[in-house]
Amino acid sequence: HQQVKLHGLHAPAPRPKSETMGLPLADFYAAISTTAAPIRGLQSHRRSQRGEALIIKTYMDETGVHDGAPVTAVAAYFADAKSWKKFTRKWVSTIHDFGISVFHMNQYAQRHGEFDGWTQEKQRALGERLFHLIPEHTRFGMSVAMINSDFDEISKDFPNIRLALGSRYSCCFQWLISLVIDRLKAPDPAWRLGCIHEDNDYKGDAIAAWDWAKAERDVAARLGTLAFAAKTDCVPLQAADVLAWEAQKALAEPNRPERKSLTALRKGNLSLQVMDRKWLRDNAPRLDALAAKAMARNP
């Protein structure tokens, strides 16, 4: 495999799993340095006239977790409740104009499911009306992605590595949350965060990662609840679905021209992160050794 480097994609900062997921927190902190890049969109903030913190709702989705997928990606969009309400109204109105009940990016891109039989012209017309709504109504978007074969190869060479990093999905999810936590630690951010994740088979991993974040005393008061919902019931999850799909597509096909849908998303504050082969290879020996110690202490 060759290391994949894409413009605007950077290796994210690692963060520890909860002790129930393998490594003790202190050991993980000692092993890995923090290299997270700042996230635009959280630098400016506001309080209400009464001095209350601004509540930011995060909607999160994943792609590439099934067998045979080349890339795993987890993505999230962040906005306040008022913005999400406006987004939902405009998004639903637009897709209904085209006879679509629920927007799934994979179906749209491949023109199957509700998009079966569509012409390229109709597909393009919907995209031109739809995708700009995401950056216009969100504060920022973020994704973390990895090439599955790279992670699987490292896991074979270092058999304890999954204790340190978890599954491919939980690894991406945990590090996405860690990047947000870095911004929560900024002085007086004046906002609190709640998260709604698509209901899926990885709910347990997501809860464990969120619980770890809540255990951090300096940010716990700024973290709200983690809830789960379906795209049919929670329209903003469809925005996260778009970004997750675009992130995995960009990493899986790095030599293709950028898709117009991703170009539209880039008009807002967007951070695409990649855990590349080099990062995994460089850190695997230490993570593997720490996992072995953890198993020895807890046989």
N, C-alpha and C positions, 0 to 999 in steps of 0.2 A: 504494500500500500504506500501511496505517497501522501505526505502531509498536505492537507487542503488549506489554502489561504485565500480568503475572500475579502474584498474591500469592505471595510466597516464591520468585520467580524473579529472578535477578540476573545482570547481565552478568559473565562470568568473566574472570579475568586472562589476558591473552595471554602466550604464550611463543614463543621463536624456534624455527624449523625447524632441522634440521641443515643444514650447508652443502650437502650433496648434494641438498637439497630446495629450494634457492633462496637465501635471504638469509643472509649471515654473521651469526653470533650477536651480535657486538658491535653491529652496525648495528640489529638488531631490538631489542635491549635499550635502545639509545639512543632509539629511536623511540616505544616504547610504555611506558606506566607500569603498575605492578603494582597491581591493585585487588581482589585475591581476598579474599573473605570467609572468616573462620575456619570450619573444619569441626568441628562437634561430633562427639564420638565418638573423636577422637584426642587430646583434651586429657588424658584419664586413661589410664594404661597400667600394666602390671605386668611384673615380671621373674619368672622361675622362681626357686625357692629356691637354685639354683646360680648365679644371676646371668646366665643366658643371655637373649639377646634373644628377644622373642616374634615368631614368624613370622606375618605376615598374608598370606593368599591373596586375591587380587583376581580376580573372575570378571567378564568384560566382554562386552557384546553391543551390537549396533547395529540400527537400524531406519530405514526411509525412504531407503535408498540407491538404490532402483530408480527408473527414469525415471517421472515423473509423480507421485511422492510429494510431498506438500506440505511435510513437515518431515523433517529428518535429526536423529537423536538417538543418542548413545552413552551407555551407562550401565554402572555397575559396582557390585558389592557387595563389602564387605570383612569378613573374619572370620578367626579362627585355625583351624587344621586341625581341632581337636577340635570346634569349633562347626559347621564345615561337615560333619563326619561325622554329627553328630546331626541336622542339617538334612536331609541326604540320606536318612537312614533314615526320618524322619517324612514327608518330601515324597513319596518313592517309595511308601510304604505308603498314603498318602492317595489319590494318583492311581490306584493299582492298585485301591483299593476302588471306584473309579468306572469301572473298565475302561479307563483311559488308560495308554498305555505311555510317551509322552513329552509333556510339557506345552508347548504353543506358545500364547503369549498371544493372538496374532492369531486362531488357530483357535478358542480358547475364547470370545473376545469376539464373533466372528461366527457361532459355532456351526456350523463346518464342519470337514472333516477327521475326526478321531476324535470330534468333538463333534456331528457331523451328526445331526439328528433329536432333539437334546436339547430338553427343555422349559426355560423360564425358571426354573422351580422347581428342577430338577436342577442347572442352571448356577449358580444362587445358592447351593445347598447345598454344592457343591464349593468355591466361592469363600470361603464362611464358614469352611470347615475348612482351607483352603490358604493364603490370603494372609497371615494373621497369623504363619505360620511364618517368613516372611522377616525381619521386624524382630526377632522373638524370638531368632533365631540369628545375626544379623549385627551388626557394630559400627557400620557406617553404610553408606548408599547414596548415590550421586551420579550425576547425569546432566548432560550438556551438549547443548543443542538449538539449531537455527537454522531459520528459515523459508527453504526452498530458493529461492523466487522472489526474496527479498531478496538472497541471495548471488549468484544468477545476474545480477540487475540491476546490482549493484555491479561484477561481473566484466566486463560489457559496457561500462560507463562508464570503467573503469580496466583496460585490457587486460592489464596485467602482474600483476594482483592475485593470480592463481592461483599465481604463483611464490612469493608471500609467504605465502599461506594454504593452498595445496594444494587438494585436492578438498574437497567439503563434509564428507565422512566424515573425512578426515585432519585437517581443521581442528578438528572436534569432539573427535576422539580426542586430538590433541595438547594441547588446552586442558584436557581432563579430567585427563590425566596431570600437567599443570602445576600444577593445584590440589592434587593429592596431593603433589607435590614441595614446595610451599610448607609443607605440614605436616611433611614429612620434615626440613625445615631447622629445625624447632623444637628447643629445647635438650633433649638426651637423650631422644628419643622411645622408646628401648628396644625398637624393633621393626624388622624387615626386611620387605620387600615382594616378593612374587612375583606374577606375573600370568598368568592363563589366559584367552585370548580365543577366541571362537568362530571356527572355521576358515572363512574366507570369501575373496572375491576381493580384499579390501583388506589381505591379510597383509603385503605389502611396505610399505604406508604405516604400518602399526602397528609393524613392526620398525624403520623409520627413526625414528619418534617415540620409541620405547623406547631406541634407541641414543643419541639426543640426550640423554635423561635420564641414561643411564649415563655420559655424558661429563662430566656435572657432578661435579667432584671432591668437593664437600662432601656429596653424597648417593649417590654411586656405590656405596659400601660397604653402603648400606642397601637397594639394589635387587637383587633376585634375577633369575631368568630370566623370559623371556616365552615362553610355550608356547601351542599352539593345539589345540583339541579340538572335537568335535561335541557338541551338546546330548544326543544319545543316549548318549554315553559319559561325559559330565561333567554331572551333575545340577545343581550350583550355577549353571551357565550359564542354566538355566531361570529362576532368580531374576532374573538380570540382564536376561533377555528381558522379564520382566514390567515392570521399571522402565523400560527403553527404550521399550516400547510405551506405557506410561502417560505418559511425558514428551512423546512426540511427539503423543499424543492431546490432552493438556492445552494444548499450544501451538497445535495445528491447530483446536481447538474451544474457544476461551477463554470463550465465553458459556454453555456448558453447565454444569450442576451437576457438582460433583466426583464422579467415579466412586467407588463403594464400595471398589473394589480399591485405588485410590490413597489413600483415607482410611485403609485398613488399613496401607498402607506407611508413612504419615506417623506412625504410632505409634512408629516407631523414629527413629534419627538419619538424616535425609534432606535432601539438598541438591539442588535442581533449578535449573540454571543456563541462561540464555538469552543467545545472541549476537543482540541485536535489530538492527533496521534502523538505528537511530540510531548504535549503536557502529560498525557496519560503515561507514556513511556518514562518520562523523567521522574514522575512521582510514584509510580507503581511499586518500586522496591521498598520505599519507606512505608507506604500504606500497607503493603503485604506483611512487613515485619510487625507493624503495630497491631494488625489484625491477629497475627499469631500470638502475640503477647496477651491480647484480650481473651483469646480462647484458652490460653494456659491459666489465666486467673479465674476463668469461669468455665471449667470443663463440663 
